[in-house]
Amino acid sequence: LFGKQPQNHLSQAYTICTQFSGHIGREGIVASKDCVGTLFEQFESAYAWLWEVLNKSSIIRGLKRKDTLEIPDEAVREALLNTLLHRNWRIQGPNRISVYPKRVEFFSPGVFPGPLQIGQLELGMTHCRNHAITKIFRLGGYVESLGSGFPTIFNTYLKAGLEKPQVTEGVEFVKCILPRSKLLETGNVTIDRIMSLFAGKDTITKQDVIKALNTSPATATRLLSTLTKDKKLSRY
C-alpha cells in the first residue's frame, strides 16, 4: 500500500494489462502494460489504460465534452477494485486484465474466501480476505461499502441493456468477464481499430484511418461513412 517499490519485496504484486486482437487465448497482442507500484498506483494506472483501449462516445454539454465508455464505467471500476483488493497475495502470479474484441477479463489469483458461492454475488454476499487493504481503500474513498462491488457490476450492465457479466472460479483463480458493447460483438476488428484512434484526441481524419489500417482512400471513406450512418461518429 505505501512502499516505494513493493515489487522488490513481493514480485507477484503487480498487474499485467494486455489487449488482444484475437478472441481466445493469447493471440495477437495489440498493446500491453505492466502496472507496478503501490496498489493505489496500480489502480490508477490500470484504470487509465482501460480508458485508453476501450471505445468511447462523446457528447457536448455546455462548453465541455463528456466521454462515455462503451461499457459501464462503474462496472470497470468495481471489477478492477475487486481484482486488487480480494486476491490471494501469497500466490506467485500477477493480476491480469485482458481486453478482447468481445469482452474484458479480470483475472485474480486465489479462489473466493470463505463459504461464498457465485450465485450469491448479485445479492451482495461477501467474505473479506484482505481486511487491512480493504479498510484503507475504504478510508481513501475508493470503496463505498463492503459487498457493493458485484451488485454494482450486474446492475449497471442490466441498466445499459448489455449481455450479463460472468464470474467463474477455477483452480486458484477467480475471473470476472465483462462483455463489450454491441459494436464489438460483430467481431469487426477494423472498426475497433478506427474507434481506438480517438484515444487522447477529439477528432480523426480520413488520412488517420488510411495510415492506421494501411488501406485505400476509398475503403477509408466507406468505413467512415458507415460509422457516421450508424451514428457512431459525427462529421465536422
VOZA-109909 format. One line per 8 residues: number of its first residue (from 0); their letters; for each residue x, y, z of N, C-alpha, C, O. Coordinates in Angstrom, 3 decimals. Atoms other than C-alpha are relative to their C-alpha. Example, Ala and Ser with C-alpha at 12.3 -4.5 7.8 and 13.67 -1.06 7.14 Angstrom:
0	AS	0.890:-1.190:0.000:12.300:-4.500:7.800:0.900:1.200:0.000:1.936:1.181:0.665; -0.820:-1.190:-0.060:13.670:-1.060:7.140:-0.770:1.090:0.730:-0.261:2.198:0.899
END
This chain:
0	LFGKQPQN	0.808:-1.220:0.000:0.000:0.000:0.000:0.840:1.269:0.000:0.479:2.247:-0.654; -0.743:-1.239:-0.180:2.705:2.506:0.907:1.481:-0.118:-0.338:2.225:0.846:-0.158; -1.405:0.172:0.314:6.043:1.045:-0.236:0.397:0.788:-1.240:-0.435:1.072:-2.101; -0.497:-0.730:1.163:8.222:2.915:-2.720:0.142:-0.922:-1.209:-0.167:-0.523:-2.332; -0.125:0.988:1.083:8.952:-0.216:-4.793:-0.415:-1.372:0.548:0.436:-2.226:0.795; 0.479:1.243:-0.621:6.752:-3.038:-3.437:0.446:-1.256:-0.732:0.626:-2.304:-0.111; -0.351:1.185:0.771:7.732:-5.385:-6.276:1.403:-0.521:0.329:1.727:-1.659:-0.009; -1.315:0.479:-0.435:11.276:-5.581:-4.867:-0.134:-1.024:1.117:0.775:-1.825:1.336
8	HLSQAYTI	0.228:0.907:-1.130:9.792:-7.492:-1.915:-1.078:-1.032:-0.301:-1.019:-2.162:0.184; 1.081:0.912:0.408:6.640:-9.039:-3.433:-0.049:0.026:-1.532:-0.747:0.840:-2.137; -0.146:-0.029:1.456:7.494:-9.892:-7.019:-1.318:-0.224:-0.727:-1.467:0.201:-1.873; 1.281:0.286:0.647:3.924:-11.071:-7.740:-0.993:1.147:0.132:-2.085:1.084:-0.432; 0.951:-1.058:-0.325:2.338:-7.829:-6.552:-0.057:1.072:-1.076:0.293:2.227:-0.833; 0.183:-0.979:1.069:1.654:-6.165:-9.889:-1.124:-0.476:-0.918:-1.652:-1.576:-0.750; 1.128:0.285:0.878:-0.952:-6.098:-12.643:0.436:0.117:-1.455:1.020:1.123:-1.856; -0.320:-0.012:1.426:-0.483:-7.005:-16.314:-1.273:0.308:-0.788:-2.280:-0.385:-0.647
16	CTQFSGHI	1.117:-0.372:0.867:-2.823:-5.292:-18.791:0.379:-0.296:-1.446:1.430:0.144:-1.913; -0.306:0.370:1.379:-2.981:-6.698:-22.325:-1.244:0.095:-0.868:-2.330:-0.316:-0.460; 1.075:-0.039:0.987:-5.135:-6.023:-25.374:0.319:-0.964:-1.126:1.427:-0.947:-1.662; -0.189:1.024:1.024:-5.589:-8.856:-27.892:-0.924:0.255:-1.186:-2.049:0.728:-1.022; 0.834:-0.100:1.189:-6.854:-8.822:-31.468:-0.822:-1.259:-0.212:-1.877:-1.210:-0.844; 0.730:1.257:0.120:-7.931:-12.477:-31.274:-1.062:-0.135:1.075:-1.139:0.671:2.002; 1.129:0.172:-0.906:-10.942:-13.820:-29.434:0.269:-0.995:1.123:-0.480:-1.028:2.099; -0.295:0.995:-1.031:-9.328:-16.622:-27.394:1.498:-0.008:0.270:2.301:0.448:-0.544
24	GREGIVAS	-1.408:0.199:-0.328:-6.071:-17.361:-25.628:0.791:1.291:0.002:0.277:2.352:0.356; -0.911:-1.146:-0.004:-3.096:-15.028:-26.025:0.339:0.419:-1.427:1.461:0.840:-1.709; -0.224:-0.236:1.429:-3.492:-14.490:-29.760:0.010:1.488:-0.335:-0.907:2.218:0.041; -0.034:-1.345:0.559:-2.411:-11.208:-31.363:0.039:1.112:1.013:-0.970:1.790:1.210; -0.121:-1.079:-0.977:-1.112:-8.797:-28.714:0.043:1.346:-0.726:0.908:1.572:-1.572; 0.070:-1.333:0.589:-2.071:-5.232:-29.697:0.708:1.019:0.874:1.424:1.884:0.370; -0.619:-0.926:-0.945:-0.941:-3.385:-26.567:0.146:-0.700:1.337:-0.635:-1.593:1.665; -0.231:0.622:-1.299:0.440:-4.302:-23.156:0.640:1.005:0.945:1.405:1.872:0.523
32	KDCVGTLF	-0.572:-0.898:-1.005:1.333:-2.523:-19.930:0.095:-0.723:1.332:-0.859:-1.378:1.749; -0.184:0.522:-1.353:2.749:-3.658:-16.574:-0.250:1.141:0.978:0.467:2.142:0.962; 0.326:-1.013:-0.999:1.159:-1.648:-13.744:0.660:-0.387:1.318:0.314:-1.406:1.917; -0.766:0.300:-1.205:3.532:-1.523:-10.774:-0.200:1.116:1.014:-1.017:2.017:0.821; 0.128:-0.984:-1.061:3.980:0.497:-7.599:-0.968:-0.466:1.066:-1.250:-1.660:1.168; 0.965:0.335:-1.040:1.536:0.617:-4.701:-1.323:-0.426:-0.629:-1.518:-0.271:-1.835; 1.302:0.394:0.521:-1.994:-0.735:-5.040:-0.781:1.217:-0.509:-1.540:1.113:-1.472; 0.654:-1.217:0.487:-3.239:2.842:-5.390:0.527:0.364:-1.389:-0.245:0.721:-2.279
40	EQFESAYA	-0.607:-0.320:1.300:-0.791:3.433:-8.255:-0.404:-1.013:-1.066:-0.627:-0.647:-2.220; 0.437:1.019:0.951:-1.728:0.131:-9.889:-1.442:0.245:-0.429:-1.785:0.094:-1.601; 1.400:-0.281:0.334:-5.407:1.034:-9.699:-0.096:1.155:-0.984:-0.775:1.046:-2.005; 0.063:-1.175:0.864:-4.889:4.476:-11.247:0.561:-0.305:-1.389:-0.005:0.122:-2.396; -0.650:0.308:1.266:-2.566:3.125:-13.956:-0.854:-0.927:-0.859:-1.042:-0.670:-2.048; 0.823:0.957:0.745:-4.767:0.158:-14.963:-1.318:0.644:-0.444:-1.793:0.386:-1.550; 1.257:-0.670:0.336:-7.925:2.298:-14.892:0.190:0.949:-1.182:-0.634:0.983:-2.096; -0.293:-0.910:1.117:-6.356:4.922:-17.168:0.262:-0.773:-1.287:-0.150:-0.344:-2.365
48	WLWEVLNK	-0.287:0.819:1.183:-5.118:2.187:-19.529:-1.297:-0.516:-0.619:-1.446:-0.501:-1.840; 1.275:0.495:0.515:-8.621:0.723:-19.839:-0.771:1.104:-0.718:-1.437:0.842:-1.720; 0.656:-1.119:0.673:-9.965:4.161:-20.734:0.646:0.286:-1.347:-0.010:0.789:-2.259; -0.696:-0.223:1.267:-7.353:4.353:-23.474:-0.399:-1.024:-1.059:-0.594:-0.659:-2.219; 0.182:1.058:1.002:-8.061:0.993:-25.160:-1.464:-0.314:-0.287:-1.778:-0.835:-1.358; 1.417:0.257:0.258:-11.847:0.728:-24.771:-0.597:1.149:-0.803:-0.146:2.290:-0.711; 0.652:-1.020:0.818:-14.108:2.580:-27.172:-0.807:0.963:0.861:-1.304:0.609:1.930; 0.730:-1.042:-0.712:-15.760:5.814:-26.099:-0.904:0.754:-0.970:-0.631:0.848:-2.166
56	SSIIRGLK	0.846:-0.926:0.744:-18.583:8.020:-27.260:0.030:1.339:0.733:0.325:1.392:1.927; -0.110:-1.334:-0.587:-18.747:11.765:-26.655:-1.261:0.808:-0.271:-1.880:0.696:-1.329; 1.068:-0.974:0.178:-21.441:14.371:-26.114:0.493:1.330:0.539:1.340:1.370:1.431; -0.374:-1.338:-0.436:-21.108:18.137:-25.684:-1.081:0.537:0.928:-2.251:0.618:0.553; 0.902:-0.620:-0.955:-22.694:19.656:-22.596:0.556:1.367:0.355:1.599:1.484:0.998; -0.521:-1.338:-0.208:-22.331:23.393:-22.465:1.239:0.215:-0.849:1.200:0.065:-2.070; -1.257:-0.235:0.701:-18.742:24.192:-23.366:0.948:-1.181:0.111:2.070:-1.114:-0.391; -0.905:1.103:-0.257:-17.313:20.819:-22.348:-0.485:-1.297:-0.643:-1.683:-1.520:-0.819
64	RKDTLEIP	0.296:1.314:0.554:-17.134:17.369:-23.885:-0.004:-1.034:1.115:0.857:-1.010:1.995; 0.060:1.085:-0.980:-18.166:14.343:-21.826:0.165:-1.329:-0.723:-0.614:-1.657:-1.619; -0.247:1.309:0.592:-16.729:10.935:-22.747:-0.698:-1.088:0.811:-0.765:-1.022:2.038; 0.657:1.140:-0.640:-18.599:7.711:-22.001:0.580:-1.281:-0.562:0.701:-1.427:-1.779; -0.537:1.267:0.453:-17.120:4.229:-22.141:-1.078:-0.847:-0.663:-2.267:-0.681:-0.393; 0.924:0.903:0.678:-18.694:1.576:-24.348:-0.683:-0.955:0.970:-1.774:-1.446:0.679; 0.600:0.819:-1.054:-19.363:-0.469:-21.187:-0.055:0.843:1.270:0.702:1.807:1.384; 0.165:-0.854:-1.175:-20.452:0.901:-17.780:1.312:0.236:0.756:1.995:-0.706:1.156
72	DEAVREAL	-1.223:-0.369:-0.701:-17.591:2.771:-16.143:0.004:-0.541:1.427:1.042:-0.972:1.931; 0.078:0.495:-1.377:-18.845:1.760:-12.682:0.370:-1.474:0.080:1.007:-1.907:1.040; -0.326:1.425:0.017:-18.551:-1.918:-13.637:1.494:-0.217:-0.177:2.085:-1.077:0.476; -1.449:0.095:0.211:-14.993:-1.443:-14.916:0.736:0.310:1.307:1.664:-0.400:1.694; -0.657:-0.431:-1.238:-14.021:0.343:-11.717:-0.121:-1.065:1.093:0.862:-1.386:1.760; 0.210:0.991:-1.060:-15.557:-2.258:-9.384:0.727:-1.303:-0.299:1.278:-1.922:0.612; -0.710:1.225:0.352:-14.108:-5.214:-11.298:1.492:0.156:0.252:2.146:-0.774:0.724; -1.416:-0.262:-0.245:-10.663:-3.631:-11.112:0.301:0.030:1.495:1.304:-0.532:1.935
80	LNTLLHRN	-0.202:-0.043:-1.452:-11.012:-2.913:-7.386:-0.044:-1.401:0.599:0.786:-1.748:1.439; 0.088:1.370:-0.511:-12.116:-6.490:-6.709:1.268:-0.788:-0.298:1.736:-1.568:0.531; -1.217:0.704:0.384:-9.081:-7.768:-8.584:1.154:0.345:0.929:1.946:-0.527:1.287; -1.110:-0.444:-0.848:-6.718:-5.724:-6.418:-0.219:-0.308:1.479:0.721:-0.673:2.185; 0.261:0.085:-1.438:-8.427:-5.971:-3.035:-0.151:-1.423:0.523:0.228:-1.707:1.659; 0.427:1.290:-0.544:-9.549:-9.570:-2.775:0.798:-1.192:-0.509:0.428:-2.334:-0.238; -0.814:1.114:0.479:-6.862:-11.641:-4.488:0.816:-0.591:1.151:0.951:0.017:2.212; -0.897:0.641:-0.959:-4.612:-14.065:-2.611:1.429:0.428:-0.340:2.009:-0.037:-1.321
88	WRIQGPNR	-1.322:-0.565:0.299:-1.307:-12.189:-2.436:1.130:-0.972:0.275:2.283:-0.668:-0.033; -1.044:0.999:-0.249:0.574:-15.316:-1.343:0.281:-0.853:-1.230:1.310:-1.523:-1.308; -0.199:0.781:1.220:0.133:-16.920:-4.754:0.971:0.733:-0.914:0.840:1.937:-1.136; -1.016:-0.590:0.861:3.094:-16.331:-7.058:-0.545:0.199:-1.414:-0.403:-0.667:-2.277; 0.544:-0.315:1.318:1.395:-14.690:-10.000:-0.659:1.360:0.041:-1.239:1.721:1.066; 0.575:-1.343:0.022:0.226:-11.214:-11.059:-1.500:-0.022:-0.272:-2.056:-1.033:-0.701; 1.349:-0.209:0.507:-3.262:-9.890:-11.581:0.099:0.176:-1.511:1.121:0.638:-2.019; 0.001:-0.167:1.453:-4.221:-9.912:-15.259:-1.314:0.621:-0.457:-2.399:0.197:-0.059
96	ISVYPKRV	1.168:-0.596:0.651:-6.573:-7.691:-17.202:0.188:-0.185:-1.496:1.156:0.316:-2.067; -0.116:0.319:1.424:-7.188:-8.910:-20.760:-1.185:0.573:-0.756:-2.338:0.291:-0.430; 1.043:-0.611:0.830:-9.123:-6.920:-23.358:-0.047:-0.721:-1.339:0.924:-0.704:-2.096; 0.233:0.693:1.258:-10.535:-8.968:-26.244:-1.046:0.779:-0.808:-1.686:1.678:-0.263; 0.989:-0.730:0.798:-12.757:-7.782:-29.129:-1.412:-0.034:0.573:-2.180:0.905:0.368; 1.369:0.117:-0.487:-15.896:-9.010:-27.346:-0.136:0.065:1.520:-1.256:0.055:2.032; 0.109:0.052:-1.450:-15.031:-8.930:-23.646:1.262:0.559:0.659:2.304:0.727:0.024; -1.135:-0.375:-0.843:-12.772:-7.712:-20.833:0.039:-0.984:1.168:-0.966:-1.183:1.850
104	EFFSPGVF	-0.145:0.989:-1.070:-11.430:-10.295:-18.367:0.893:0.548:1.107:1.970:1.084:0.847; -0.768:-0.372:-1.178:-10.236:-9.518:-14.840:0.348:-1.291:0.748:-0.533:-1.959:1.289; -0.481:1.270:-0.559:-8.136:-12.415:-13.509:0.699:0.251:1.330:1.654:1.024:1.403; -0.569:-0.159:-1.334:-7.353:-12.667:-9.787:0.514:-1.343:0.518:-0.245:-2.312:0.530; -0.496:1.233:-0.628:-5.087:-15.333:-8.214:-0.733:-0.274:1.308:-0.954:0.635:2.109; 0.684:0.393:-1.228:-6.879:-17.258:-5.470:-1.490:-0.171:-0.203:-2.107:0.551:-0.986; 1.443:0.235:0.065:-10.397:-18.635:-5.019:-0.702:0.944:0.963:-0.053:1.680:1.706; 0.760:-0.836:-0.921:-13.213:-16.880:-3.150:0.310:-0.383:1.447:0.388:-1.570:1.764
112	PGPLQIGQ	-0.218:0.327:-1.417:-12.509:-16.608:0.590:-1.314:-0.363:0.677:-2.365:0.186:0.346; 1.183:0.355:-0.765:-14.940:-18.247:2.975:-1.016:-0.791:-0.800:-0.777:-1.122:-1.962; 1.053:0.803:0.656:-18.147:-20.149:2.140:-0.853:0.848:-0.932:-2.043:1.038:-0.683; 0.692:-0.881:0.931:-19.094:-17.913:-0.790:-0.219:-0.711:-1.318:0.701:-1.333:-1.849; 0.332:0.601:1.278:-20.858:-19.140:-3.923:-0.280:1.094:-1.025:-0.738:2.182:-0.678; 0.142:-0.989:1.061:-21.000:-17.358:-7.276:-1.428:0.545:-0.072:-1.626:1.732:-0.332; 1.389:-0.436:0.067:-24.799:-17.227:-7.189:-0.382:1.026:1.055:-1.416:1.682:0.930; 0.287:-0.955:-1.071:-24.643:-15.094:-4.016:0.574:1.387:-0.279:0.276:2.331:0.452
120	LELGMTHC	-0.699:-1.256:0.244:-22.553:-12.311:-5.580:-0.958:1.144:-0.307:-0.756:2.266:0.157; 0.942:-1.054:0.357:-25.506:-10.395:-7.032:-0.770:0.511:1.214:-1.310:1.617:1.194; 0.720:-0.395:-1.211:-27.043:-10.308:-3.542:0.864:0.813:0.952:0.383:1.285:1.982; -0.888:-0.772:-0.858:-24.018:-8.559:-2.072:0.672:-0.815:1.080:1.305:-0.252:1.973; -0.671:0.849:-0.974:-22.800:-11.557:-0.081:1.515:0.073:-0.207:1.982:0.057:-1.346; -1.443:-0.130:0.133:-19.084:-11.274:0.647:0.709:-0.543:1.223:0.152:-0.582:2.320; -0.912:0.375:-1.078:-16.221:-12.612:2.740:1.334:0.645:-0.341:1.913:0.386:-1.396; -1.199:-0.779:0.276:-13.213:-10.350:3.026:1.253:-0.792:0.358:1.354:-1.338:1.457
128	RNHAITKI	-1.282:0.668:-0.249:-9.719:-11.874:2.702:1.025:0.988:0.557:1.696:0.705:1.549; -1.046:-0.970:-0.360:-7.537:-8.773:2.979:-0.633:1.192:0.721:-0.906:2.228:0.115; 0.745:-1.006:-0.765:-9.143:-6.743:5.772:0.715:1.344:0.041:0.081:2.384:-0.135; -0.733:-1.258:-0.112:-6.382:-4.145:6.156:-0.012:0.765:-1.323:-0.231:1.976:-1.348; -0.006:-0.643:1.315:-6.151:-3.457:2.421:-1.366:0.600:-0.315:-1.461:1.741:-0.768; 1.348:-0.476:0.280:-9.917:-3.153:2.067:-0.359:1.208:0.855:-0.963:2.162:0.366; 0.317:-1.117:-0.903:-10.223:-0.868:5.100:0.667:1.288:-0.471:0.041:2.347:-0.463; -0.728:-1.194:0.420:-7.559:1.533:3.799:-0.564:0.546:-1.306:-0.623:1.762:-1.490
136	FRLGGYVE	0.632:-0.474:1.230:-9.171:1.674:0.356:-1.350:0.657:0.300:-1.743:1.601:-0.385; 1.263:-0.649:-0.397:-12.490:2.490:2.064:0.280:1.369:0.587:-0.412:2.334:0.259; -0.352:-1.293:-0.590:-10.851:5.254:4.106:0.473:0.983:-1.059:0.295:2.193:-0.914; -0.467:-0.853:1.086:-9.306:6.569:0.892:-1.089:0.408:-0.969:-0.831:1.181:-1.892; 1.119:-0.385:0.853:-12.740:6.857:-0.743:-0.128:-0.802:-1.275:-0.904:-0.432:-2.155; 0.067:0.824:1.205:-12.188:4.136:-3.348:-1.155:-1.004:0.074:-1.716:-1.376:-0.956; 1.036:1.012:-0.199:-14.731:1.688:-1.879:-1.127:0.609:0.815:-0.878:1.241:1.842; 1.135:-0.568:-0.710:-18.235:2.682:-0.801:-0.384:-0.844:1.210:-0.403:-0.350:2.337
144	SLGSGFPT	0.394:0.879:-1.093:-19.316:-0.307:1.267:0.360:-1.433:-0.351:0.406:-1.802:-1.525; -0.400:1.382:0.206:-18.309:-3.905:1.704:-1.139:-0.789:-0.639:-2.266:-0.778:-0.144; 1.002:0.824:0.659:-20.148:-6.203:-0.698:-0.772:0.699:-1.094:-1.663:0.093:-1.689; 0.760:-0.743:1.014:-21.370:-3.496:-3.098:0.556:-0.178:-1.412:-0.096:0.208:-2.383; -0.672:0.066:1.291:-18.937:-4.323:-5.927:-0.745:-0.790:-1.051:-1.068:-0.255:-2.111; 0.644:0.839:1.016:-20.605:-7.220:-7.722:-1.441:0.425:-0.286:-1.838:0.411:-1.451; 1.328:-0.521:0.350:-24.188:-5.892:-7.349:0.070:1.216:-0.923:-0.769:1.362:-1.812; -0.167:-1.157:0.874:-22.961:-2.645:-8.947:0.314:-0.444:-1.419:-0.232:0.105:-2.376
152	IFNTYLKA	-0.363:0.514:1.319:-21.408:-4.590:-11.829:-1.227:-0.531:-0.731:-1.479:-0.163:-1.878; 1.163:0.611:0.656:-24.559:-6.598:-12.552:-1.101:1.028:-0.271:-1.731:0.990:-1.328; 1.077:-0.978:0.165:-26.974:-3.679:-12.050:0.291:0.998:-1.113:-0.611:1.350:-1.874; -0.323:-0.970:1.049:-25.108:-1.247:-14.322:-0.089:-0.638:-1.381:-0.478:0.022:-2.345; 0.130:0.698:1.283:-24.972:-3.850:-17.089:-1.469:-0.201:-0.364:-1.850:-0.077:-1.528; 1.427:0.173:0.250:-28.684:-4.533:-16.706:-0.620:1.299:-0.493:-1.414:1.283:-1.433; 0.532:-1.296:0.406:-29.487:-0.816:-16.988:0.466:0.385:-1.397:-0.269:1.028:-2.146; -0.547:-0.331:1.320:-27.247:-0.496:-20.056:-0.529:-0.907:-1.094:-0.282:-0.652:-2.273
160	GLEKPQVT	0.542:0.919:0.984:-29.043:-3.382:-21.773:1.056:-0.870:-0.661:0.874:-1.313:-1.795; -1.082:0.810:0.541:-25.807:-5.311:-22.278:-0.079:-1.434:0.523:-0.770:-1.723:1.500; -0.061:1.401:-0.412:-25.107:-9.020:-22.013:0.500:-0.104:1.436:1.381:0.653:1.842; -0.314:0.122:-1.426:-24.843:-10.166:-18.389:1.461:-0.404:0.229:1.959:-1.312:-0.437; -1.375:0.403:-0.335:-21.320:-10.311:-16.896:0.036:-1.409:0.573:-0.973:-1.922:1.058; -0.190:1.341:-0.530:-19.927:-13.676:-15.856:1.125:-0.006:1.030:2.098:0.738:0.912; -1.047:0.197:-0.996:-17.905:-14.720:-12.832:0.253:-1.498:0.107:-0.674:-2.276:0.333; -0.353:1.413:-0.086:-16.050:-18.028:-12.799:1.097:-0.199:1.030:1.932:0.677:1.256
168	EGVEFVKC	-1.022:0.366:-0.983:-13.952:-19.764:-10.169:0.689:-1.273:-0.473:0.033:-2.284:-0.722; -0.765:1.151:0.450:-11.174:-22.137:-11.217:0.970:-0.469:1.052:0.789:-0.202:2.240; -1.026:0.493:-0.916:-8.149:-23.798:-9.681:0.907:1.166:0.381:1.782:1.564:-0.387; -0.784:-1.117:-0.528:-6.678:-20.981:-7.589:-0.124:1.272:-0.817:0.849:2.011:-0.967; 0.217:-1.294:0.646:-8.221:-18.147:-9.587:-1.488:0.303:-0.054:-2.330:-0.594:-0.015; 1.350:-0.500:0.249:-11.361:-16.046:-9.983:0.078:0.915:-1.206:0.998:1.726:-1.315; 0.001:-0.823:1.202:-12.247:-14.432:-13.301:-1.350:0.691:-0.142:-2.398:0.046:-0.104; 1.204:-0.779:0.264:-14.763:-11.641:-13.870:0.045:0.434:-1.458:1.012:1.058:-1.895
176	ILPRSKLL	0.039:-0.266:1.430:-15.808:-11.273:-17.515:-1.080:1.041:-0.296:-2.260:0.818:-0.026; 0.932:-1.059:0.373:-17.399:-8.029:-18.745:-0.154:0.005:-1.523:0.801:0.328:-2.229; 0.213:-0.064:1.447:-18.949:-8.311:-22.236:0.119:1.438:-0.497:-0.257:2.381:0.199; -0.122:-1.328:0.589:-18.183:-5.394:-24.528:-1.270:0.374:-0.752:-2.201:-0.427:-0.831; 1.211:-0.540:0.598:-20.713:-3.274:-26.428:-0.394:-0.736:-1.267:0.368:-1.553:-1.785; 0.535:0.652:1.197:-22.835:-4.367:-29.388:0.878:0.247:-1.217:0.978:-0.617:-2.088; -0.856:-0.299:1.145:-20.465:-2.660:-31.825:1.096:-1.029:-0.134:1.458:-1.428:-1.241; -1.109:0.928:0.048:-17.719:-5.057:-30.846:-0.455:-1.446:-0.127:0.349:-2.326:-0.437
184	ETGNVTID	0.480:1.368:0.111:-19.936:-8.123:-30.848:-0.033:-0.478:-1.447:-0.206:-1.669:-1.704; -0.072:0.405:1.391:-19.733:-8.080:-34.635:1.332:-0.655:-0.309:1.480:-1.312:-1.340; -1.325:0.551:0.232:-16.090:-9.110:-34.275:0.771:0.773:-1.036:1.793:0.286:-1.518; -0.643:-0.802:1.024:-15.127:-6.333:-36.704:1.190:0.733:0.597:1.048:1.835:1.126; -1.207:-0.582:-0.582:-11.563:-5.631:-35.612:0.354:1.302:-0.699:0.925:2.197:-0.076; -0.283:-1.229:0.745:-11.256:-2.975:-38.352:-0.702:1.193:0.629:-0.090:2.245:0.813; 0.755:-1.076:-0.634:-13.980:-0.857:-36.759:0.579:0.303:1.373:0.678:1.466:1.763; -0.609:-0.210:-1.312:-12.405:-1.395:-33.330:1.239:0.877:-0.113:1.456:1.767:0.710
192	RIMSLFAG	-1.239:-0.752:0.171:-9.120:-0.019:-34.629:-0.286:1.456:-0.353:0.431:2.357:0.083; 0.367:-1.383:0.320:-10.817:3.046:-36.089:-0.415:0.737:1.268:0.023:1.863:1.504; 0.467:-0.655:-1.219:-12.539:3.812:-32.788:1.137:0.252:0.979:1.110:1.223:1.735; -1.132:-0.172:-0.916:-9.271:3.358:-30.908:0.851:1.209:-0.370:1.651:1.670:0.444; -0.764:-1.174:0.416:-7.819:6.267:-32.925:-0.399:1.247:0.777:0.332:2.238:0.781; 0.456:-1.159:-0.765:-9.831:8.629:-30.724:0.671:0.111:1.367:0.441:1.083:2.087; -0.681:-0.049:-1.296:-7.658:7.813:-27.696:0.871:1.255:0.071:1.830:1.402:-0.687; -0.804:-1.185:-0.227:-6.328:11.147:-26.482:-0.315:1.182:-0.899:0.354:2.211:-0.800
200	KDTITKQD	0.337:-1.140:0.843:-7.996:13.359:-29.115:-1.479:-0.033:-0.366:-2.145:-1.061:-0.242; 1.429:-0.155:0.243:-11.402:14.630:-30.177:-0.419:-0.405:-1.407:-1.542:-0.871:-1.603; 0.364:0.249:1.383:-11.295:14.147:-33.957:1.067:-0.831:-0.703:2.224:-0.871:-0.284; -0.938:0.703:0.869:-9.704:11.952:-36.603:-0.302:0.386:-1.437:-1.376:0.913:-1.728; 0.185:-0.292:1.418:-9.262:12.374:-40.349:0.047:-1.292:-0.809:0.430:-2.348:-0.306; -0.085:1.164:0.886:-9.526:10.028:-43.304:1.447:-0.467:-0.134:1.715:-1.665:-0.232; -1.412:0.366:0.105:-5.740:10.147:-43.547:0.458:-0.815:1.205:1.299:-1.703:1.071; -0.329:0.790:-1.195:-5.508:8.843:-39.962:-0.424:-1.455:-0.194:0.307:-2.373:0.176
208	VIKALNTS	0.517:1.356:0.226:-7.628:5.827:-40.963:0.846:-0.715:-1.051:1.196:-1.882:-0.880; -0.818:0.597:1.063:-5.642:5.206:-44.148:1.335:-0.474:0.563:1.787:-1.576:0.252; -1.305:0.336:-0.557:-2.378:5.221:-42.207:-0.109:-1.141:1.002:0.709:-2.061:0.988; 0.130:1.015:-1.056:-3.633:3.121:-39.268:-0.331:-1.373:-0.571:0.161:-2.385:-0.071; 0.447:1.275:0.564:-5.248:0.426:-41.458:0.798:-0.418:-1.230:0.649:-1.529:-1.738; -0.760:0.260:1.227:-2.843:0.660:-44.382:-0.957:-0.380:-1.128:-0.786:-1.397:-1.799; 1.049:0.299:0.966:-5.858:0.828:-46.663:-0.113:1.124:-1.021:0.607:2.119:-0.932; 0.182:-0.983:1.066:-7.037:2.787:-49.702:-0.925:1.130:0.463:-1.707:0.949:1.396
216	PATATRLL	0.912:-1.098:-0.338:-8.785:6.198:-49.562:-1.472:-0.385:-0.167:-2.316:0.039:0.623; 1.390:0.405:0.224:-11.958:4.607:-50.975:-0.524:-0.847:1.151:-1.651:-0.654:1.606; 0.413:0.854:-1.114:-12.068:1.960:-48.234:-0.164:0.806:1.274:-1.111:0.594:2.030; 0.088:-0.846:-1.189:-11.391:4.543:-45.530:-1.271:0.839:-0.030:-1.943:0.994:0.990; 1.225:-0.796:0.144:-14.210:6.712:-46.861:-1.237:-0.837:0.272:-2.165:-0.394:0.950; 1.156:0.891:-0.203:-16.608:3.765:-46.922:-0.182:-0.341:1.471:-1.305:-0.330:1.976; 0.087:0.356:-1.411:-15.779:2.762:-43.343:-0.496:1.169:0.842:-1.336:0.997:1.726; 0.413:-1.180:-0.762:-16.164:6.295:-42.019:-1.453:0.350:-0.284:-2.175:0.780:0.615
224	STLTKDKK	1.397:-0.266:0.355:-19.446:6.731:-43.898:-0.943:-0.950:0.725:-2.017:-0.546:1.171; 0.816:0.992:-0.701:-20.798:3.517:-42.353:-0.139:0.358:1.474:-1.233:0.287:2.033; 0.040:-0.368:-1.416:-19.870:4.626:-38.834:-0.823:1.264:0.216:-1.511:1.396:1.228; 0.805:-1.219:-0.103:-21.427:8.043:-39.470:-1.482:-0.314:-0.149:-2.309:0.217:0.592; 1.382:0.406:0.213:-24.632:6.457:-40.792:-0.571:-0.695:1.219:-1.740:-0.509:1.554; 0.429:0.719:-1.200:-24.788:4.220:-37.690:0.046:0.877:1.238:-0.227:0.403:2.341; -0.045:-0.972:-1.085:-24.353:7.351:-35.533:1.065:-0.332:1.044:0.943:0.027:2.214; -1.146:0.251:-0.873:-21.108:6.083:-34.059:0.980:1.157:-0.055:1.734:1.399:0.887
232	LSRY	-0.844:-1.165:0.184:-19.309:9.134:-35.450:-0.828:1.153:-0.523:-1.912:0.949:-1.069; 0.628:-1.185:0.566:-20.252:12.694:-36.373:1.003:0.709:-0.893:2.182:0.813:-0.554; -0.876:-0.697:0.939:-18.843:14.587:-39.344:0.054:1.492:0.357:-0.962:2.112:0.673; -0.176:-1.432:-0.281:-17.388:18.067:-38.767:0.625:0.675:-1.201:0.861:1.883:-1.178
END
